[in-house]
Amino acid sequence: MSDKYNNNNKHDDINEFFSQFDQATIDQNRRSHNDENYTDSRRSRRSQSTRSGGRSSRSANVKQDSTASRSQKKSSSRSASGKSDNGNTKKFSEKKSSIVLKSIGLVFLGIIMAAGIYVGFVFTTAPKIDTDDIYSMLAQRSVMYDSDGNEIENLYFSDGNRTVVDYDEIPEDMVNAVVSIEDKKFWSHNGFNFVRMLGAVKDSIFGGGQISGTSTVTQQLARNVYLSEIKSQRSLSRKISEAYCTIVLEKNLTKEEIMEAYLNTIYLGFNSYGVQAASQAYFSKNVQDLNTLECAALAALPQSPDTYALVKADYDNTNTSLPTVSSTDSVTYLYNGEISKDRRDMVLKNMADSGFITDEEMTGYLGEDLKSYIKVGVSSSGSMSSYFTDYAVEQLTDDIVSEYGIDRSDAQNMIYTGGLKIYTTMDSNIQSIVEDEFKDDSNYAGIAYAKTNSSGDLLGDDGEILLYDYSHYFNDKDEFTLKNDEYTAESDGSIKILAGKRLNIYETQVNGEDDVSIEFKGMYVKKDGTFYFIENGALSIPQGYKKVDGDGNVIISAQFFKDYPDFFVKSGDNYIVTSENYSLKQQTRQPQAATVIMENSTGEIKAMMGGRGTTGKQLFNRATNPRQPGSSIKPIAVYGPALQMSYEYEKDGKTMSLDNSDGSNWGKYITAGSIINDAAMKYNGRTWPKNSYSGYRGQMTLRTAVQQSVNVCAVKTYQQIGPDYSASMLNKVGISTLDDEGDVNDLNPAALALGGMTNGISPLELTAAYATFPNGGEYKSPIAYTKVLNSQDEVLFEKSAEGEQVYDEGVAWIMTDILRTVVTKGIGSGAAIGSQPVGGKTGTTDNNYDAWFAGFTPQYTAALWMGNDVNIELTSGSAKSARFWSQIMSRVCENIPRGSFKEKPDNVISSGGEYYTEGTYSRVSLTPSTTAPESTTQPSTTRPSSETTETTRPSDTKPSTTEKETDPISPTETP
């Protein structure tokens, strides 16, 4: 686009503005008779030639004429003043007339000067105009793609669902339709209709300050691009600013460029800005593929885009008056095209009158049913949850903040308005499988018996109310009753809602101003035997009517009752609040679950699911929020680190100092073959921990302890390596939620050996940590996108997983093999799938609050958590999660050739049916008589039979049928 005007100063712009008015009549007369011939030429494809250069010389001449005219006015004023000075020689009546004329002249001159000053002020405060980069002023939607390049999501703020297209891509019918209904003189006028504009100014001055709509296409473009913040105002100053911007646009852009920009900026309802976004939204096609009727339908919308929107989205299934076009699980799309039919028909008739279409074509299109053309353009992920895309945006936001040093709000503005192309790592097929399985109720455990009080409120372990029954707040009409003992009526007409009752009162801020939130506490409801959790809700009292007193009570002002008389409805001594006047969080089905699937070789997240049964954006994502991991922490905080420490000691030529006084036989180093005595132990003066099974089983190998998830053995191994080394290894595999500071922290066996952490671990971080084992000991940071392009297709970011070698390859291989036998011979057997080898570990926390399985195939690693959003016991533990994991991964891997884990590294040796890193083997053996009196089951001492692999793979015991694995004490309690 032309750059010739961008550096002009605003004094020249003002002259140009006045010259346009001076020349208005000449231009309108000259251009009006040209319109008749011009219509015929527009019936063929529009020329891309630039506007005539004659405009510049014409503008220059007009400026000179305008300057001369204003000089003459000044001379006349001086002359008039001179005449008044000579008035002393005239008669009294002449003096009086002269004074009157002088006064009128001065008033008139003052009005002119005031108007000039006002116009000048408006011009000086007008926005800077750079027509060379007009689209930089516009918000453009960003598009997210899956790993195969398919569009999965559009990101935009309220005015950003826009895709810019070139003029050549816009069909001629689209341009002609807009011209015929919005601006018939578009191709010939100089930017605005002076006659209508002067009439609007007159109406503003003499009619109460309001200006009716008179905008041309160019004026609308100026308003949409440069005056968006004040475009809804109907004021004289806005019209003057608009005129100034219009002049600049007309002078610097060709008519084709103006039309292109207009069609890329205009709002067309249904969250669609520009004709390309609207074409996709309403018809699921690109703008160049629209037919004449579809073009006319879009051209009819700008007058009232939200009212005329061809489609309405109904999320609550409350609108029964409009016909359904299509629907998903969360939204029904309704046809609304009839409301704009009269205007659409007018577009077609105007097109025929102007010769853009024939009368026969017009008649045909008038008889068409537009509804048959509607195909709602939801993205391919329209039925998918936003958990993955939300996380990808979050990760990209972090990277933008880090790269450019800007704050998060600016980074998100860049993402949602910058027209970016974001290529994510999501595999849509895998994501679909995960979502499909999450909808299957049979994959979930049930909710065990929960204690309630006489009112039906759910009680926690401490006897305190955990969740209120829904009926505690609402009747069968969903009305809330504020009871007379929950408030006091004040003498000034206000009421005081008392603290410490059913409503929580919080002081907060909204838009930088103080506010008070009056909230319902957490509650539950049962529907057809299904348990739903409602996190909270709030009374919808606007800001400014509430304040908190010194006792924490909230005062609702008397003015509120005057302004909103129907909010609180008096019923005896109580007040009734209907459902229109409060809000509740979504009812969330329980139990919930979350999972993440990551590709081992790349660190790319292929699927993410943060919950079930909820819809919308920015939902609570359980996949990225921590829960206590239970025994699933053992491989990454105890057993893997113990083998790695042994490797490091041997490599440095040192021997570990290991304690065998309890009947264990570690050898020189901790290895998969080390003997650990599962016997009662004392910790801080009491017998702790307990195992999931009754009693103790005596000596067993470390491998067996992992297979059977023996708590005593995990704690004893932890004691050999210490909390600092355990914590450091967790940090190296990306666990960010470890609390290692303060008097109460996670540097204890309850947290590090048994998973009773203060904060817990998220499924995302647990997935990446477990992937370290099949990756040969290399930790790969999980990534959700690989590349980001700007609106000009220039690369902004290229991302790959950062890798760090955390474990020796031999140690990682042995741990992979141990976890493989957890599935083939241990308590994780439910996770097995037929098509691929699987390794992994279960995890269950005390009282079955959390149930985990974290595992891997040669291709993928996934961690799956199941539980309730509040601590309510499940009917079953990790065995259910293992089967859920298997259901998902068997489908994910069913069409993948069978793989194998990495080949055994050169530094791994086998001896006696067990694997060791070179130099760590010690000759140890089980001593069956070394068992504790409480032991109820002796471990098997048989060695595994050979499998069809390179070497013998050990396995010590058959699977246990127990699910519950841990009995950790609270992380805040010293064991």
N, C-alpha and C positions, 0 to 999 in steps of 0.2 A: 504494500500500500504506500501511497505517496508520503513523502517526508517534508514536503515543501512548507507546510504550515506550522510544524511542531515547534519551531524556534521563534515564531513571531511573538512580539510583545502584545500585552492586552490592550494597549492604546490603539494599535492597528486593528485589533479585533473589534473594539468599540466602533471605530470608524466604519469597519465592514458591516457591523450590525445596522448602523444608521443608513448606510448606503443601500442596504437591502430594502429598507422601507421606502427610501426615496425612489428606488427603481421598481417598486412592487407593481404599480399599475401598468407600467410599460411591459414588464415581463409577463404579467398575467394575460394581458391582451395579446401579446405576441405568441405566447405559448398555447393559448386556448385553441386557436385555429389549427395549430400543428397537431393537436391531440387526435384529430379525426384521421389524419394520414398515418399517425404513429401506431395506432391500434392494429392496422393491417400488417405493418412490419413486424409487430410482436407475435403474430400468429406463427411465424417461423422461429427457429431457435434464436435466442437473443444473442446479439453481438457482444463480444468481450472487449471491444475497443474502449479506450479511455474517453473521458468527456472532452469536449472542445476546449482548446486553449484560449478561445476568445473570452472566457469568463474572467481571466486575470486582467486583461486590458479593460474589459467592461467594468470590473470592480475598481480599477485604478481611476477611470474616468468618473465613476460615480463618487469616489472618495473626494476627487477634486471639486466636483459640483457641490457636494455636501459641505466641504470646507468653505467654499465661496459663499454658499447660502448662509452659513452661520456667521461669516464675517459681515455680510450685508445686514444681518439682524443686529449685530453689535453696533454698526454705524448708525442704523436707524435709532437705536436706543440712545446713542450719544446725541443725535440730532434732536430727538424728542426732548432730551434733557436741556439742550440749548434753548429750545423754544420756551420751555418753562421759565428759564432764567430771565427772558425778556418780557415776562408777563407783567412786570411792574407798570408798563406803559398802557396796558389794556384796561377796559372797563371792569367793574366789579363782577358783573355776570360772566364776562369772559374768563376772569380769574377763577371764578368758581368752577366753570366748565373745565378749565385747564387742570385744576386740582383733581377733579373727578377723573378726568382722562388719565392723568398721571398716576393716580392711585390704582385705577384699573390696570394700567400698563405695568406698574410695579408688581401688582398681585400676579398678573399673567406671567411676567418675567420670573417672578419668584417660583411659580408653579413649574415653569419650564426648567429653571435651575435645580429645583428640588428633585424633579423627575430625573434630570440628567445625573445629579449626584447619586440618586437612588440606583439608577441603572448602572452607573459606574461602580458603585459599591457591590452590587450583585455580581457584576462581571469579575471584579477583583477577588471575590470570594468563591467564584465558580471553580470546579475541579480542574486540575491539569488534564489536558487531553492529548493523548498520544495515539493518533489513528494508525500509526505504524504497527502497533501491538494491541489492537482493540480487545482481543480475547484474553489478554492478561488481566483485564478488569472483571472477567466472568468466572464464576465457579463452574468447574467442569467435574462431572462424576469420574471417579476412578473405578477401574474394572479389575476384578480378581479372576485369575485363571487357575485351573487345576494343573496337575503335572503333565497332562496331555494337551494343554493349551485350550481347553474348553472353558467358556465363561461360566463362572460359578456365583459371582456376587458383584453388585454395584454398590459403591460407597459414595454417599453424598449427604450434605446437609440439606436443609429444606429447599434451597434454591440451586442445588448442584447436580440434579439428575439430567446431565446434558452431555451430548456428544457432538462436537463440531464437525460439520461436513462442508466440502467445497461447493461453490456455486454450480459447477458442472454436474455435481451429483444430485442436485435438486431438480425434480421434474418440472417442465414448463407449466404443467397444469397447476402445480403447487404455487408457483409465482403468480400465475394469472388469477388463481382463486383469491389469493390475498389482496392483490391489486383491486380486483372487482368489488370486494366488500370493505376493505380498509382504506384505500387511497387510490381512487380512479385516476387522479392526475399525477401519480407517482413519477412516471417516466418523463414528465415535462415540467413539473414545478421545481422551484429552487429550494425546497426544503420545508416550506410551510404555506398554508393558505392564509394570506394576509387579511383578506376580507373577514374570514371567520375569526381570526386571531384578534383583530382590532375590535370586533364585536364582543369577544370574550373579555377584553380589557375593559370596555365600556360597562359590561355587565358587572365586572368585579368592582369598579369604582362606584357605580350607582345602584348595584343590586345586592349589597351586603357582603362583598368580599369573596364570593364563590365564583369559580370559573368553570363553565361546562366544558366537556371534552371536545377538542377541535384538532386533535393530533394527527399529523401525517405519519407515514411509516418512519421517516427520518426522525421526527420528533419522538416517536415511541422508542426508537433505538437509542436516542440520546438519553431519554429518561431511564431506560432499562440498564444502560451501561454505566452512565456517569452520575445519575441522580437517584440511584436505587434506594438510598436511605430516606429520601423525601418524596419519592414518586407518588405516594398516595395523597400528598397534600394538593389541594386545589387553591393555590395562592398565586398572587401576581409575581412574587419573587421567584417562585419555581418556574413559572412560565417564561420569565425573562432569562433565567439560567438555561432553561431548555432551548430557547431560541438561540442563545449564544452557542451552545453545544451543537445545535443543528447546523448553524452556519459553518462551523469548523468541519463537521462531517461532510456536508455537501461540497465544500471547497476541496477537501483532500481525498475523497473517495469517489469512485465511479458509482453509478446507479446500481450496477451489478454487485459491487462490494457492499453497498448499503443494504441491498436486499438480502445478500448472503448473511451478513451479520444479524439483521433483524430476524431472519428465520432460524438462526442458531441461538437466539436469546429469548424469544417470546415464550411466555408460560402458557402451556396448553392443558393444564389440569392433570390429575392423577400423578402428581410428583414428576411431571415431565417438562423439561425446559428445552425448547428447540424442537424442530420438526423430526430430527432423527430419533431422539429419545421418545417422542410421542408416537412415531411410527412403530417403534418396537413395543411400546407399552400397549397400544390399542390393537395393532394388527400383526405383531410379531414378524415384521419385515422391515427392510431398510427403506429409507425415504425414496430412493430412486425407483423402487418397485411399486409405489402407490399408484392406484388408478385414479381416474378423475373424481369419482364419488368420494373416495377416501381423502383426496386432497381438499375437496370442498368441505368435508366433515371437519378436518383440522382447521381450515381457514375460518370456520364459524365459531371457534372456541375463544379467541382472545378477548372478546367483549366481556365475558364472564366465565373464565376457565374453570373455576371450582364448581360453579352451578351447572355449567354445560358439559363437564367431563363425561366422556362417552362411557366410562366404566366407574363404578363405585366399589370400594372394598368394604365388606361387612365382616368384622371380626367376631361379632357377638350373635350373629344370626337373628338380629332384631328387625331387619328391614324385609318385610314380606310383600311390599308393593311393587318391586321391580323384578323383572325376569332374571334368572340366573344364567350367567355365561359359562362359568367354570368354578371349581372350588378345589381347595386342598384341605389338609387336616385342620389348618388353623384359620382359613379365611375363605369367604365366598365372594366371588366377583359378580356384580350385578350390572345389567345393561341399562344405561341412562341416556341413550341417544335420542329418545323421543323429545326430550325437553328442548333440544337445540334444532329440531327438524325444520321449524319455520325459517330460522336464520340460515340453515344449510341449504334449503330450497332457494332462498334469496341469493345465495352465492352462485348457485347453478344458473339462475335466471339472469343475473348480472353478467356472468361469463358468456351466456348466449347473446345478450344485448350488445356486449362489447366485441362479439365476433370470435371469442376464444374457443367456443364450441358451437356446434350447429344446433338448431332448434330440435332436430330429431334426437341428437345425443342428450340434450337437456331433458326431453320428455322421457327418454329411457331411464336416465339416472333418477329422475323424480319418482319413478315407479319402483325403484330398487329398495329392498329392505336392508338397511345398513347393518342391522344386528347379525345378518348372515356373514358379514365380512369381519366381525370382531373376533379376534383371537388374542386373549390377554397374554402379553409378553412377559411372563415371569421367567427369571433366569433358571438355568438347569438345576440350580440348587434351591429352587423355590420351596421344596418340601423338606430340605435339609435344615438342620439346626445351625445356629450361628456360632457354636462353640469354637470350631476350628478357625473360621474367618475372624472372629473377635480376637482370638489369640494371635493370629498372624498380624493383624493390625497393631496389636500391643507390641509385638516384637519389632515390627518396622518402626513404630513410634520411638521405641528405645534406641534403635540404631540411628534414626534421624537426629534425636537429641544428642547422642554421642558424637555424631559426625559433624553437625553444624553448630553445636553449642547453643541451641535455642530451647525454649521451654516446651513442655509437653503440649500445651494448648496450640502453640504455633505449629508444632510438628503434626498434630492431628488435623489442623486446618489444611496443611499441605497435602495430607493424605486424602481428605474428603472433598477438597475443592480443586486439586491440582491436575486432574485429568491423567492420573498415573495408570500405568499398566503393571499390575502386581502379579508375578508368576509364582504361585504357591507350590508347596510340595504335596498337596492333598491328592490322593488317588480316589477319584469319585466312586469307583467301584467298591473299594474297601470301605469308604465312608458309608456308602449305602448299605453294605452288609452289616456294619456296626449298628446303624440306626434301625435297621430291620430287626436285628436281634434284641435291641433295647426295647422294642415295642412288644416283645413276646413275654407275657406275664409268667410263663412257666420257668423262665430263667432266674427268677428272683426267689429268695427266701421269704418267708412270711414274718409277721411281727408276733413275737412271743407275748405271753400274758403281761399286761402292764397294770400296775396298781393305780386305782383311782379313789378319789374321795366320794362323799355322798352326793356331791354336785356333778360328778362325772369328770372332774378335772384330773388330768394325768399327773401322777406324783413321781418324783425322782427317787434315787436311792436314799437320799437324806430325808425323805418324807415331805419335802417342799414341793409346791406346785411347779411342774415342769411345763405343762401346756394346759390352757383353759379349754373346756368344752366350748364349741361354737355357741351353744345356747346360753353360755355365761354372759355373752354380749348381745346376741341378736335373737329376735323371735322368729316365728315361721314366715313372717313377711319381710325378713331381713332388716327389720327396724332395730335401731339401738335406743335403749331407754336410759337416759341419765337420771338416776334415782335421786330422791330428795335428800339422802344422806351423803351424796357425792358432790353437792354444790351448796352454796348459800347465795341468796338473792340480796343484792346490795341496794341501799337507799337511792342511789343515783340511776338505777335502772340496769346496771351491769350485773353479771353473775360471776361468782368465784368458784371455779372447779377445783376441788380439793386434791392435794397430792396424797399419795399413799393408798389410793383406792384402785379401781379397775383400770384407770387411764394413767399412762406414763406421761410425764411432762418434761420436755427437753428445750432448753434454750439453744437456738441455732442462728444461722445467718442465711439469707436468701438474697442474691444479687448485691451482696455487700451491706445489706441492711439487717438489723436485728429482727428475729422472728421467734416464735414459739411453736413447737410441734406437740400436738396433743394426740397420743398414739394408743392404739389397742395393743395389749400384750400378745405374745404368741399363743396360738390356739390350734385346735385340731377339729376335724369333722370326719365322720364315717359315712360313706355312701355305698350302698350295696355291698357292705362288708369290706370296702377298701378304705384305707386310712389316708387322710390328706392333712398335710401340715400347712398352716398359714403363718408366715413369719411374723407379720404385724400389719397394722393399718393405721389410719389417722383421720381425724375430723378435718374436713376441707374448709377451714375458716381462713379467709384471705389475710394476707400480711397487713399489719397496721392496726388490727382490732384486738390484739392480745398482748399481755405483758405478765411477767412473773413477779409475785410479791416476795417479801423477805422470807416467807415460810415455804417457798417452792410451789405455792398455789398459782393458778393462772387466772387472770382477770379477763373476761370477755366484755368489751366496752358496751355501754348502752347504745352507742351509735350503730354497732353491728346489728342490734335487734331492729333498728329503724331501717337500715339499708337492706337487711335480709330477714324480713319478718317471717318467712316460711321455713327458715332453717331449723330452729328449735320450736317445735309445736307443743304447747302446753297440754298436758294430760293429767289432771288432778294436780298433785304436787311434783310430778315428774315432767321431764321433757323428752319428746320423741324426735329422733333424727332418722330420716329415711335414707335409703341406700344411695340416693343421688348426692347426698351431702357428706359422704365419707368414702374413703378408698381403702382397699385391702390388697395386699400382695397376692400373687397368684396362688391358688390352691395347688400344692405340690404333692404329688403322689409319693407314698412311702411303701417299701424301702426305695432308696435311690441307688444309682451306680454311676461309675465313671471309668473311662479307659482311654489309653493312648497307644497307638500302634506306630512304631518307628522302624524304618529300614536300617538294618544293622550296618551295611557298608557305607551309607552316606550320612546317617544321622537325620535324615529327612522324616518329618512327621507325616505319616500317610493317612491317619484318621485320628479324630479326637471327639469324644463324647463326654459332656460334662453333666449329664442328667437325663431324665426322661419326663415326658408329659407336660413340658412347659414350652411356650412359644415366645418369640420376640428376639430382640437384640440385647447385648450386654447383660446376659443372664448370669446368675451365679454359676461359675464354672468349677465343678468339683474335680475336674481333671487337673486343674492348676492350683487347687487349694488343698492344704495338708490335712491328713487324718493319721491317727496313730497306726503304725505299720505292723504291730505285732511281730510275729516270727519272721515275716518277710525281710526284716532288717538283718537277720543273722548272717546271710552270705556276704553282705557288703560291709558290715560293721564288725564281724567277729571272724568267720572262717576264712574268707578271702584275705583279709588283712593278716591273719595268723600265718597263712602259707606264704604270703609276700614277705613278712618279717623274717621268717625262716630262710627264705631265698636270699635276702639281703645279708643276714648274718653269715651264712655260708660263703657268700660271694666275698665278704670282707675277711674271711678266715676266722670268724668268731663262733663260739658255741653258745647257745642260749642257756640261760639259767632257769630251768623248769622245775616246778614243785611236784614231786610224786608222792608226797606224804599221805595223800588221801586214798592211795591205792591205784592211782592212774599210772600209766607208763608211757610218757610222752616220747621218749627217745632223746636224741641230741637236739632235735628240731621238731617243731609242730608240723605234722604231715597228715595226709589223708589216712595213713595207717596208724597214727598215734592212738594209744589206748587211753580212754577217758573213763573214769569210774562214775557211773550214775548212782550215786549214793547220797543219802541225806547230808546236807552241809549246813553249817551255821554261818549266818551273816548278821553282824551287829547284835549278836546274842540270841537270835531266833532262827528256827529252821526255815530256810528259804533258799531257793524258790521251790515250788511244787511243779510237777509235770502234768501234762494233760491227762495222763493215765494214772491210775492209783499206784502209789508206791514208787519203787526204783528198780532198775534192771541190771545194775552192776556194770562191769566192764563192757565197753563196746568201742569200735573204731570211730574216729572222727567222721568218716563217711556215713556210718550207721546213725550217728547222732544227728547229722543233717537230714538224712532220709526220714527219720522218725521225729524230727523237730523236738529233741529232748532239751528241755529248759536247763536242767542242771548242767549238762555238758556245755551248753552255750555260755553259761555264766563262768564255769571253770576255765574255758578257753579265753574268754574275755579277761579274766584275772591274770592270765599269763602274759598278755600283750599290753594291758593297761589302757586307761581311757584316752590318753593323749594320742597314741598311735591309732586307735580305733577312730577317734574323731577326725584325725588328719586324713585318713583314707576315705571317710565319708565326704569330706570337703573336696577331695580330688575327683570324686565321681559325681560332683555337681549337687550334692545335698546342701541346700542353702538355709534350711530351717532348723539346723542344730543349735540349741541354746547352750553355749559353753561359758557363759559369764554369770556373775551373781552368786549369791549363796544357794539358791535353788536353781539347778541347771541339769543338763543331760549327761554330765560326765559321771555316770553311775551305771551299774549293770542293769537296773530296771529299764533304763532308756536304751542303752547301746546294745545290750545282749538280748533283751526281750521286747523292745519296741515301744515301751511306755514313755514316749517322748513328750516333752512339754507342748510342742507344736505339731509334731508329726511330719509326714513326708507326703508330697503330692504324687498322684499317679504319673504325672509327666516326669518328675525327677526320678522316681523309682524306675520307670521304664528306661531312661537313659543310663542310670547306674547299672542295671542288670545287663544292658547291651554291651557293657565293657567286657564281659566274659567271652561271649562268642566272637567279639571283635579282636581277640588276641591280646586283651589287656589294655586296649586303647579306648579311652573315654572320648565320645563325640558329643559335643553340645547339640541338643536337638534344635533343628531349624524348621521354620514354617514357610519360608519363601526362598527362592533362589535368585530372583532378578527383579528389578524395578526399573521401568522406563518412564520418562516424563512424557508430556503431551506431544513433544516433537520426536518421540521414539529414541531419545538419547538415554543411554544407560546411566542411572543414578546410583544403583547399588547392584552388586553381584555378591551373593552370600553362599558360603559353604560351611559345613560344620567344622568348628575348631577341634582339633584332636590333641590329646595328651596321653602319653604312655604311662598308665597308672600301675599296672601289674606287669610283671615279667610274662612273656608269652607262654612259658611252661606253666606258671602258676595259673594263668587264665584258662589254659587248656584243661588242667586238672579240675578247677572249679566248675567249668562247663560240664565235664564228665560227671562230677559228683551230683550236680543239679539234674543232669539227665537221668541218673538213677533214682532221684527223688520221684520222678514221674514213672519210671519203669518198675521200681521196686519199693517206693516209699509212699508217703501219705498224699502225694500229688498225682496219683494215678488218674484221677478224674480229668486231668488236663490233656491226656494223651490224644493225639489225632492220628489217623491212619496214613496220611500222605507224607508226613514229615517227622523226623525226630524232634522231641521236645525236651527242654530242660526248664526247671523253674522251682519256685518255692511258694508254699502256702503261708498265710499269716492270719491269725485270729486274735483279737484283743479280748480282754476280760469281759465277761458277760455277753459275749457275742455281739458287741457293739459294732465292730468293724471286721469284715471278712475280705481277704485278699488272695489273689494269685498273681505272681509276677513271673513271667517266663519268656522263652524264646524258641524260635525255630532257626534253622540256618539263615533264613532270609529276614525275619522280623523279630522284634521284641515288643512285648505288650505287658502292661500292668493293669489289672482290673480290681477296682474297689467296689464293695457293696456294703450298704449300711443305711441307717436313718439319719436325717439331718439333725436330729437331737438324739441323745443317748438312750435309745430304746432297744431292747434285746431282740435279736433275730432268732428265728426258729432253727436255723442251721448256720454253720460257719463257713470256713474256707473251702470245704469240699464242694459247696454249692458254687462258690466263685470259680473254682477250678473247672467245673463243668460248664459254667457260663463262658469262661475263657475258651474252652475247647469248642463250644458251639460256634463262636466267632471265627477262631483261627482255622478250624477245619474248612470253613467256607472260603476264607481268604486264600488258603493254600491249595484248594482242591484242583486248580488248573495249572499249578506250578510243578515242574519236574522235581522228583524227590531229590533233596539236597543232603549234604552232610556237613558237620561242623569242621572247623579248620583241622588240617592234618596235625598229627602229634609233632610238636617241635623236637629238635635234636637234643635239647637239654632235659627231656623227660624220659625217665627210665621206668621199667616195671620190675617189681620184685614181689614174689609171693602173691601175685594177683592184684597188686595195688600199684599206683603211680606216684612218682616222686620227682621233684626237680633234682638234677644231678648234684650229689654231695649231701643231700638231706636225709637219705635213707638211714635208719637205724633198725637193728634187729629187735623187735618187740613182739610180744605174744600175749594173747588173752590168758587170764588166770581165772577159770570158771568159779573157783571157790571164793574169789574176791568179790563178793556181792553183799549188799546191805541186807539186813534182816527184813526190811520192809518190801524187798523186791518181790514182785509177783510174776514177772516174766523174764526168762533168761534170753539173752540175745543169741541169735543163730551164729555159729562159728563156721558155717560152710562157706566155701569160696564159690564164685560164680562159674558157670559153665562157659565155654568159649562161644562167642558170637561171630557172625560172619563179618569180622572187621580185622584190621591189621593186627591188633593185639587183644589179649583177654581183657574184658571190661568187668571190673569188680562190682559186686553188689552183695550186701551182707544179710539183708532181712526181707521178708515179705511185707507188703503194705499193712499199715495199721488201719483199722476201721474208725479210729477216733478222729473227730474233726477239730474239737477245741484243743488248742495247743498251748496257750500261755495263761499264766496267772500272775502277770506282773503287778507289783504294787504300784501305787500312784507315783508319777515322776516327782511329785512334790514331797514324797515321804521317804525318809531314809530307811532302807531295808535293814 
